[in-house]
């Protein structure tokens, strides 16, 4: 089916405004196509609560056991989180700033309801507190907000700024300051500015701490007055967590075993029977531990543990693999989550609920994607209301290590579907290779759904291995897709493929072209110029055959071909004359050094290179605008084609339904979800395929580092 994917581009007009150039380029192309441990986690040697409940069910078969159920909300931000942030069951609090027209920034503490879109309200103007730095930001069970500040209004003998003191404040959910307690710099010694983490007990007591080999915890009463401090006898203090009866434990996760101790206790050390990746406040459930697969409650003194839920259970569906944008926040919890490759950034529990913050969005280009926060509100419900789902398998033609994993979006698409479906659950199954998957399909075997981007689609489709999806589409869904996408999914009157998103693949040249871009013009230019960094006669021939793979020489209606004609002979002769470059000649390359040692080479920018063209992917308006200068779009010349410049679809994922599947209704339910507005509006790693979502994408010109964009799009959130 790749053979059918073609985009044409007519005459281009050079526009003055760059944003307009990019939007018109893409539109023209489309319209013309056809806290934690540091090691691998062993299986815990514990009887899980799940097993305990199964045993109880054997004796009380009629008893309906609770199951964990997650309700998800996705919050798309206007920027990346850089300062302090926290959340409870209802509100997300974060530190932010507003660009002022006269220059500089005004600083605020904002908040946003977890259940609403990102329209933050101003909670506190930080500038009103003076020259201060927000060290720690916490929330407690009743929704109150606690802030710990460093006052930088002091001045040293040399005239440099220095800390004049610290103060701790508590605010009501409505933003009213309930109390403020001030402290001198000597109160915390050299640790004051390092107290950027902490927790609040269920009865309102506050604990702030700094981590490390000499990590110290400071305890404050519910009125904010300092009650004492403790440097636990651990190898290092990696974090703290609240357990039952408001007991606060410190833990060390960097040694051979993870150890806990009761802060303010007798100093006894408790060795955890598992190696948790992350530790959270659990309150009356005990300390919460995540081993990367499940959430456990743990009682350090007794060593008892119980599994509360699996992160991948049917009605939770929180992934375990993700590429995260690492930021230097000073937050040990976030730093460890980055090291462990965990999407779970925080957890808040109380009142029979667990709220989890996931940073699960893959960041391939930090400057071109908005940050998305995923909040999961987990409750335990009657299992009778949540029966098991029907499993739908999705085949991927590679091993799990080489497959979707954390490097692509396949797992994310599956998780998004599973979270909202009450009837079906899609599970990815990995084949050893595309050859192995192809063999299964030809034997009328294989998964219900197929990711076919690595399969020989054009040769498999005529053999009937793919289900014709035409009868499944309703008119509104089909006509709501971009016309070019419909054509790319269709062959011989049948629709075999579903494309959830796509990039545009093209050639970028050093200069703008003035001639019609055909194979003859391409070959003529190649007689006197080095065309590519790596090239050969075979590469020249591949480009001349076009993105439709020699379709120019085949007449399907007459069942004839012209590979014995003069035109084809001439192409072979001219391609054979091309010089070959394999990339081993490093003249003109830029050396990469470590110290004085050259460890490699990188190619120069195209404008400075000896060759004329490079392949380019256009994946988003946002990415283009952030990195391109004004005449960049005019150098997107396309591939040489017999009818002029050609542009190719380059979708990350291609889906088909196995014609031998016994679960076609469920398989189509997944494919239909991928094309729903709910999912399409969330796609920002490539272009969405729905016309309405694509139109919104073109309007969403987002550049968080552009001065003009900042001034135009960063008014006070409180307005």
C-alpha positions in Angstrom: 0.0 0.0 0.0 3.0 2.3 0.4 3.3 2.1 -3.3 0.0 4.0 -3.6 1.0 6.9 -1.3 1.9 9.9 -3.3 1.6 13.7 -2.9 2.0 16.2 -5.6 3.1 19.8 -5.3 2.4 22.5 -7.8 4.0 25.8 -8.3 5.1 27.3 -5.0 4.8 31.0 -4.0 7.5 32.6 -1.8 5.6 34.2 1.1 7.0 36.9 3.3 5.7 35.6 6.6 7.3 32.2 7.5 4.4 30.8 9.5 2.1 31.3 6.5 4.6 29.7 4.2 4.7 26.5 6.4 1.0 26.3 6.8 0.4 26.8 3.0 3.1 24.3 2.2 1.6 21.5 4.3 -2.0 22.3 3.3 -1.0 22.3 -0.4 0.8 19.0 -0.1 -2.2 17.4 1.6 -4.8 18.7 -0.8 -2.8 17.5 -3.8 -2.0 13.9 -2.7 -3.8 11.1 -3.6 10.9 8.4 45.4 12.7 4.7 45.0 15.6 2.3 44.3 18.4 2.3 41.7 18.4 -1.3 40.5 16.4 -3.9 38.7 13.5 -5.1 40.7 13.3 -8.8 41.7 10.0 -10.5 42.2 9.0 -9.6 45.8 9.0 -12.6 48.2 5.6 -11.6 49.7 2.1 -13.0 49.5 0.3 -10.3 47.6 -3.0 -9.0 48.7 -4.4 -10.2 45.4 -3.5 -13.8 46.5 -4.9 -13.2 49.9 -8.2 -12.0 48.4 -8.3 -15.0 46.1 -8.0 -17.3 49.1 -10.7 -15.4 50.9 -12.9 -15.7 47.8 -12.6 -19.5 47.9 -14.3 -19.5 51.3 -16.8 -16.7 50.5 -17.6 -17.2 46.8 -20.6 -14.9 47.0 -18.6 -12.0 48.3 -18.0 -9.3 45.7 -14.4 -8.2 45.9 -13.3 -4.6 45.0 -11.3 -3.9 41.9 -9.2 -0.8 41.2 -10.7 1.5 38.6 -9.0 4.6 37.2 -10.6 7.7 35.9 -8.2 9.7 33.6 -7.9 13.3 32.8 -5.3 14.8 30.4 -4.1 18.3 31.0 -2.2 19.9 28.1 0.0 22.7 29.2 1.1 25.9 27.4 4.7 25.3 28.6 7.0 22.8 30.2 7.0 22.6 34.0 10.2 24.1 35.3 9.5 25.2 38.9 7.9 23.6 41.9 4.5 21.8 41.6 2.2 19.6 43.6 -1.3 18.3 43.6 -4.1 16.7 45.6 -7.4 15.0 44.6 -8.8 18.3 43.3 -6.1 20.8 42.4 -2.8 21.0 40.6 -0.6 23.8 42.0 2.5 25.0 40.1 5.0 27.9 40.1 5.0 30.0 36.9 5.8 33.3 35.5 4.3 35.8 33.1 6.3 37.7 30.5 5.9 41.5 30.8 5.9 43.7 27.7 8.5 46.0 29.2 10.8 43.1 29.8 11.3 40.7 32.7 8.8 38.4 34.3 6.1 38.5 37.1 6.1 35.3 39.2 2.9 33.6 40.4 1.7 30.5 42.1 -1.1 29.1 39.9 -3.6 26.3 40.3 -5.9 24.3 38.0 -8.7 21.9 38.8 -7.6 18.3 37.8 -11.0 17.7 36.2 -10.8 20.8 33.8 -8.8 21.8 30.8 -5.6 23.9 31.4 -7.0 27.3 32.3 -5.0 28.1 35.5 -6.2 30.7 38.0 -3.8 33.0 39.9 -3.5 31.6 43.4 -0.7 33.8 44.8 1.4 36.6 43.3 4.9 35.7 44.5 6.3 39.2 43.8 4.0 40.5 46.6 6.1 38.5 49.1 9.3 40.4 48.3 12.6 39.0 46.9 11.8 35.4 47.7 12.5 31.9 46.3 10.0 29.1 46.6 11.8 26.1 48.1 9.0 23.7 48.8 5.4 23.4 47.8 3.0 20.9 49.5 -0.7 20.1 49.8 -2.5 18.3 52.6 -5.6 16.1 52.9 -8.1 18.9 53.3 -6.7 20.7 50.2 -4.8 23.3 52.0 -1.5 24.5 50.4 1.8 24.9 52.3 4.7 26.9 51.0 8.3 27.2 52.3 10.2 30.3 51.2 13.8 31.7 51.3 13.9 35.4 51.7 16.8 36.9 49.6 16.5 40.5 50.8 19.7 40.2 52.8 23.1 41.7 51.7 26.6 40.4 52.5 29.5 42.6 53.5 30.7 42.5 49.8 27.3 43.7 48.6 26.1 40.4 47.3 22.5 39.1 47.8 22.1 36.6 50.6 19.4 34.8 52.5 17.9 37.0 55.2 15.6 34.3 56.6 13.0 31.7 55.8 9.2 31.5 56.3 6.6 28.8 56.2 3.0 29.6 55.2 -0.3 27.8 54.9 -3.2 28.8 52.6 -6.8 27.8 52.5 -8.3 26.2 49.4 -9.7 29.7 48.6 -6.2 31.3 48.7 -6.5 32.9 52.2 -3.3 32.9 54.2 -4.0 31.0 57.4 -0.6 31.6 59.1 3.0 32.6 58.5 6.0 31.6 60.7 9.4 33.2 60.1 12.8 31.6 60.8 16.4 33.0 60.9 19.1 31.7 58.6 20.7 29.9 61.5 17.7 27.8 62.3 18.4 25.3 59.5 22.2 25.8 59.2 23.4 25.3 55.7 20.3 23.2 54.8 17.7 25.9 54.4 17.8 26.3 50.7 18.0 22.5 50.3 14.7 21.8 52.0 12.8 21.5 48.8 10.9 18.3 49.6 8.6 17.2 52.3 5.2 15.9 53.3 2.2 16.6 55.4 0.7 14.1 57.8 -3.1 13.5 58.0 -3.3 15.6 61.2 -1.5 18.5 59.6 2.1 18.2 60.8 4.7 19.1 58.3 8.1 17.6 57.6 10.7 19.1 55.3 14.0 17.4 54.4 17.1 17.4 52.3 18.4 14.1 50.9 22.0 12.8 51.0 24.4 11.1 53.3 23.8 13.8 56.0 20.1 14.3 55.1 18.1 15.9 57.9 14.3 16.0 58.4 12.7 19.1 60.2 9.4 18.7 61.9 6.8 21.4 62.2 3.5 21.5 64.1 0.1 22.1 62.4 0.7 25.8 63.3 4.0 25.9 61.5 6.2 26.1 64.5 9.4 24.1 64.4 9.2 21.1 66.8 12.5 19.4 66.1 14.8 17.7 63.6 16.3 14.3 63.0 19.3 13.0 61.0 18.5 9.3 60.7 21.1 6.6 61.0 20.9 5.5 57.4 23.6 5.3 54.8 21.8 8.2 53.2 18.4 9.8 53.3 16.7 9.2 49.9 13.2 10.2 51.0 10.5 10.1 53.6 7.0 8.7 53.6 4.0 8.8 56.0 2.6 5.5 57.2 -0.1 4.5 59.7 -0.8 6.6 62.7 1.0 9.5 61.1 4.4 7.9 61.6 7.0 9.3 59.3 9.7 7.0 57.9 13.0 7.9 56.3 14.4 5.4 53.8 17.6 4.6 52.0 17.4 3.0 48.5 20.9 3.2 47.4 22.5 0.3 49.2 22.2 -3.5 48.8 18.8 -3.4 50.4 16.2 -0.7 50.8 16.0 0.2 54.5 13.5 2.2 56.5 13.7 3.8 59.9 11.1 5.7 62.0 12.0 9.3 62.2 12.2 10.4 65.8 12.0 6.7 66.9 14.6 4.5 68.6 16.8 4.3 65.5 15.9 0.7 64.6 16.5 -0.1 60.9 13.9 -2.1 59.0 15.0 -4.0 55.8 12.3 -4.0 53.1 11.7 -7.5 51.6 11.5 -6.0 48.1 13.5 -3.4 46.1 10.9 -0.6 45.5 11.5 1.7 42.6 9.4 4.5 44.2 8.0 5.2 47.7 5.0 7.3 48.5 2.8 8.4 51.5 0.2 5.8 52.2 -1.2 7.0 55.5 -3.5 4.5 57.1 -2.7 1.9 54.4 0.9 2.0 55.5 3.8 3.2 53.3 3.2 2.8 49.6 5.8 1.0 47.4 5.9 0.7 43.7 8.0 -2.0 42.2 7.4 -0.8 38.6 4.6 -3.3 38.1 2.4 -3.0 41.1 1.5 -0.8 44.1 2.0 -2.3 47.5 1.3 -1.2 51.1 4.1 -1.9 53.6 4.4 -1.8 57.4 8.1 -1.3 58.2 7.9 -2.5 61.8 6.1 -5.8 61.1 7.4 -6.3 57.5 3.9 -7.0 56.3 3.0 -6.1 52.8 0.0 -6.3 50.6 -0.4 -5.7 46.9 -3.1 -3.1 46.3 -3.2 -3.1 42.5 -1.3 -3.8 39.3 -0.5 -0.7 37.2 -1.4 -2.6 34.1 -4.6 -4.1 35.4 -7.7 -3.9 33.1 -9.3 -0.8 34.6 -6.1 1.1 35.6 -3.7 0.9 32.5 -0.8 2.9 33.7 2.2 2.2 31.5 5.7 1.4 32.9 7.9 2.5 30.0 8.3 6.0 28.8 10.9 8.5 27.6 10.8 11.4 29.9 12.1 15.0 29.6 14.7 15.2 32.4 14.7 18.5 34.3 16.9 19.6 37.1 14.2 20.4 39.6 16.1 19.3 42.7 13.2 16.9 43.4 14.7 13.5 44.4 11.3 11.9 43.6 11.3 13.2 40.0 15.1 12.5 39.6 14.6 8.8 40.6 11.5 8.5 38.3 13.7 9.6 35.4 16.4 7.1 36.3 13.9 4.3 36.6 12.1 5.3 33.4 8.9 5.5 35.3 5.9 7.6 34.2 4.7 8.0 37.8 5.8 11.4 39.0 3.7 11.6 42.2 0.9 10.0 44.2 -1.7 11.5 46.6 -4.0 9.3 48.7 -6.7 9.8 51.2 -10.5 9.3 51.6 -10.5 6.0 49.8 -8.9 7.5 46.7 -5.5 7.4 45.1 -4.6 10.2 42.6 -1.5 9.5 40.4 0.3 12.0 38.2 1.9 10.4 35.2 4.4 12.1 32.8 4.0 9.5 30.1 4.3 11.7 27.0 7.4 10.9 24.9 9.5 13.9 24.3 11.4 13.6 21.0 11.7 17.3 20.5 11.3 19.3 23.7 10.8 22.6 21.8 8.0 21.4 19.5 5.6 19.5 21.8 3.4 20.7 24.5 3.7 18.9 27.8 0.7 16.7 28.8 0.0 15.7 32.4 -2.0 12.6 32.9 -4.0 12.4 36.2 -5.4 9.0 37.2 -8.0 9.0 40.0 -8.1 5.4 41.3 -10.9 4.1 43.5 -11.9 0.5 44.4 -15.2 -0.5 43.1 -17.6 -3.5 43.2 -16.1 -6.1 40.8 -19.7 -7.1 39.8 -19.9 -3.8 38.0 -16.7 -4.3 36.2 -16.6 -7.7 34.5 -13.5 -8.9 32.6 -12.9 -7.5 29.2 -12.6 -9.4 25.9 -9.0 -9.5 24.9 -8.1 -8.3 21.4 -4.5 -9.0 20.3 -2.4 -6.6 18.3 0.6 -8.1 16.5 3.8 -6.2 16.0 6.5 -7.7 13.7 9.5 -7.5 16.0 10.6 -8.7 19.4 9.5 -6.7 22.5 13.0 -5.3 22.9 13.0 -4.0 19.3 9.3 -3.2 19.0 7.1 -0.4 20.2 8.6 -0.2 23.7 9.4 3.2 25.0 10.7 4.5 21.6 7.4 4.8 19.8 3.7 5.6 20.4 2.1 2.2 19.8 1.9 1.4 23.5 0.5 4.8 24.3 -2.2 4.4 21.7 -3.1 1.0 23.2 -3.2 2.4 26.7 -5.4 5.3 25.7 -7.9 2.9 24.1 -7.9 0.4 27.0 -8.5 3.2 29.5 -11.8 4.2 28.0 -13.1 0.8 26.8 -15.4 -1.1 29.2 -15.8 -4.1 26.8 -12.4 -4.8 25.1 -8.8 -4.8 26.1 -6.0 -4.6 23.4 -2.8 -6.5 24.2 0.3 -6.1 22.1 1.9 -9.4 21.0 5.4 -9.4 19.5 6.5 -11.7 16.7 10.2 -12.4 16.1 10.3 -10.7 12.8 8.2 -9.4 9.8 9.0 -12.7 8.1 7.5 -14.7 11.0 4.4 -12.5 11.1 3.9 -12.8 7.3 4.1 -16.6 7.5 1.4 -16.7 10.1 -0.9 -14.4 8.0 -0.5 -16.6 5.0 -1.6 -19.6 7.1 -4.7 -17.6 8.2 -3.2 -17.2 11.7 -1.9 -14.3 13.7 -3.3 -11.6 15.9 -6.7 -9.9 15.5 -5.1 -6.5 14.7 -1.8 -6.0 12.9 0.8 -3.2 12.9 1.9 -3.6 9.3 4.4 -0.8 8.8 7.2 -3.4 8.5 5.3 -5.9 6.3 5.2 -6.2 2.5 1.7 -4.7 2.3 1.4 -4.5 -1.5 2.1 -8.3 -1.9 0.0 -9.4 1.1 -3.2 -7.4 0.3 -4.1 -9.4 -2.9 -3.8 -12.6 -0.9 -6.8 -11.7 1.3 -4.9 -11.6 4.6 -6.3 -8.1 5.4 -10.0 -7.5 6.2 -11.7 -4.9 3.9 -12.7 -2.2 6.3 -15.0 -0.4 3.9 -18.2 -1.9 5.4 -17.2 -0.9 8.9 -16.9 2.8 8.2 -19.9 5.0 8.6 -20.2 7.9 6.2 -19.3 10.6 8.7 -16.2 8.9 9.9 -14.9 8.1 6.4 -15.6 11.6 5.0 -14.2 13.2 8.1 -10.7 11.9 7.1 -8.4 13.9 4.9 -8.9 13.0 1.3 -5.3 12.1 0.9 -5.5 9.7 3.8 -8.5 8.0 2.4 -6.7 7.4 -0.9 -3.6 6.2 0.9 -5.7 3.6 2.8 -7.5 2.3 -0.3 -6.6 0.1 -3.2 -8.9 -1.5 -5.8 -12.0 -0.1 -4.1 -11.1 -1.6 -0.7 -9.9 0.1 2.4 -7.3 -2.1 4.2 -5.4 0.3 6.3 -5.9 2.7 9.2 -3.4 5.5 9.6 -3.7 7.4 12.9 -1.1 10.0 12.1 1.6 10.8 9.5 4.7 12.8 8.7 5.6 14.1 5.2 8.8 12.9 3.7 10.6 15.1 1.2 14.0 16.3 -0.1 15.4 19.5 1.1 17.8 21.3 -1.2 20.6 23.8 -0.8 18.8 26.2 -3.1 15.3 26.7 -4.4 14.5 24.9 -7.7 13.5 26.9 -10.8 12.9 23.9 -13.1 10.2 21.3 -13.0 11.4 18.5 -10.7 11.4 15.4 -12.9 13.8 12.4 -13.1 15.4 14.0 -16.1 16.1 17.3 -14.2 17.4 15.2 -11.3 19.8 13.2 -13.5 21.0 16.3 -15.3 21.9 18.0 -12.0 23.6 14.8 -10.8 26.0 14.8 -13.8 28.0 17.8 -12.4 27.1 17.8 -8.7 27.4 15.5 -5.7 23.7 15.1 -4.9 23.7 13.3 -1.4 26.0 12.6 1.5 25.9 8.9 0.7 25.1 8.1 -3.0 25.6 5.4 -5.6 24.2 4.4 -9.0 21.6 2.3 -7.2 20.5 5.3 -5.1 20.1 7.4 -8.2 18.0 4.7 -9.8 15.8 4.4 -6.7 15.0 8.1 -6.8 14.3 8.0 -10.5 11.7 5.2 -10.0 9.8 7.6 -7.7 7.9 7.0 -4.5 5.5 4.7 -6.5 8.3 2.3 -7.3 8.4 2.2 -11.1 4.7 2.7 -11.6 5.5 5.0 -14.4 6.6 2.1 -16.5 3.6 -0.2 -15.8 0.1 0.1 -17.4 -2.2 -1.9 -15.1 -5.2 -1.6 -17.4 -3.4 -3.0 -20.4 -1.3 -5.4 -18.2 1.8 -4.1 -20.0 5.2 -2.7 -19.0 7.9 -0.7 -20.8 11.1 -1.7 -19.1 12.5 -2.6 -22.5 12.0 0.9 -23.9 14.3 3.7 -24.7 13.2 5.8 -21.7 14.1 3.1 -19.2 17.4 2.3 -20.9 18.4 5.9 -20.8 17.7 6.1 -17.0 19.9 3.0 -16.4 22.8 4.5 -18.4 22.7 7.9 -16.7 22.4 6.3 -13.2 25.4 4.1 -13.9 27.5 7.2 -14.5 27.0 8.5 -11.0 29.9 8.7 -8.6 29.7 6.8 -5.4 30.2 8.2 -1.9 29.9 5.8 1.1 30.5 8.4 3.9 34.1 7.2 4.7 35.7 10.3 3.3 35.6 12.8 6.1 36.8 15.9 4.2 34.4 18.7 5.1 33.0 16.9 8.1 33.2 18.4 11.6 35.3 16.5 14.2 33.7 15.6 17.5 36.2 15.8 20.3 36.4 14.8 24.0 39.2 16.8 25.4 41.8 16.7 22.7 40.8 13.3 21.3 38.7 13.1 18.2 36.0 10.5 18.8 34.0 10.9 15.6 32.7 13.2 12.9 29.4 14.8 12.1 28.3 16.1 8.8 28.1 19.9 8.2 24.8 21.8 7.8 23.4 21.3 4.3 24.2 24.8 3.3 27.9 24.2 4.0 28.1 20.7 2.7 29.5 19.4 -0.6 26.3 17.7 -1.5 23.1 19.3 -2.7 20.2 17.5 -1.0 19.1 15.8 2.3 16.0 13.9 3.2 13.6 15.8 5.5 10.6 14.8 7.6 7.9 17.3 8.3 6.1 16.1 11.4 4.4 19.2 12.8 3.8 22.8 12.2 5.2 23.5 15.7 8.5 21.7 14.9 8.9 23.5 11.6 8.3 27.0 12.9 10.6 26.5 15.9 13.7 25.6 13.7 13.2 27.0 10.3 14.2 30.4 8.8 12.1 32.3 6.3 13.2 30.7 3.1 13.5 27.2 4.4 10.1 26.1 3.1 11.0 27.1 -0.4 13.9 24.6 -0.3 11.5 21.7 0.4 11.7 20.5 -3.2 10.1 17.0 -3.0 11.2 13.9 -4.8 11.6 13.9 -8.6 8.4 12.6 -10.2 7.1 12.1 -13.7 4.3 14.6 -13.1 6.4 16.9 -11.0 7.6 17.0 -7.4 6.3 14.2 -5.2 5.9 14.0 -1.4 5.5 10.8 0.5 3.5 9.8 3.5 5.7 8.5 6.4 3.3 7.3 9.1 4.8 6.0 12.3 2.1 3.3 12.6 0.0 1.5 10.1 -2.8 -0.8 11.2 -4.9 -3.5 9.5 -7.3 -6.1 10.6 -6.5 -9.8 10.2 -9.2 -11.3 7.9 -8.9 -14.5 10.0 -9.7 -12.7 13.3 -12.6 -14.1 15.3 -12.9 -10.8 17.2 -13.5 -8.3 14.3 -16.0 -6.3 16.2 -13.5 -5.6 19.0 -10.7 -5.0 16.5 -12.7 -2.4 14.7 -13.6 -0.7 18.0 -9.9 -0.1 18.5 -9.4 1.2 15.0 -12.4 3.5 15.2 -11.1 4.9 18.5 -7.8 5.8 16.8 -9.7 8.0 14.3 -12.0 9.5 16.9 -11.8 13.2 17.7 -10.9 12.4 21.3 -7.7 10.6 20.2 -6.9 12.7 17.1 -6.9 15.9 19.0 -4.3 14.4 21.4 -1.8 13.5 18.6 1.0 16.0 18.4 4.0 13.8 17.5 2.8 13.8 13.9 -0.1 15.3 11.9 -3.5 13.9 12.8 -5.6 12.4 9.9 -9.0 13.9 10.7 -9.7 17.0 8.8 -11.1 18.9 11.8 -8.2 17.9 14.0 -5.7 18.7 11.3 -7.3 22.2 10.9 -6.8 22.7 14.6 -3.2 21.6 14.3 -2.5 24.2 11.6 -4.0 26.9 13.9 -2.0 25.8 16.9 1.2 27.6 16.0 3.1 27.0 19.2 6.7 28.2 19.9 7.3 28.6 23.7 10.7 30.2 23.1 9.6 32.8 20.6 9.5 36.3 22.2 6.5 37.4 20.1 4.6 34.2 21.0 5.3 34.7 24.7 3.9 38.2 24.7 0.9 37.3 22.7 0.0 34.1 24.5 1.1 34.5 28.1 -1.4 36.8 29.7 -2.0 36.4 33.4 -3.8 33.1 34.0 -5.9 34.8 36.6 -7.7 37.0 34.1 
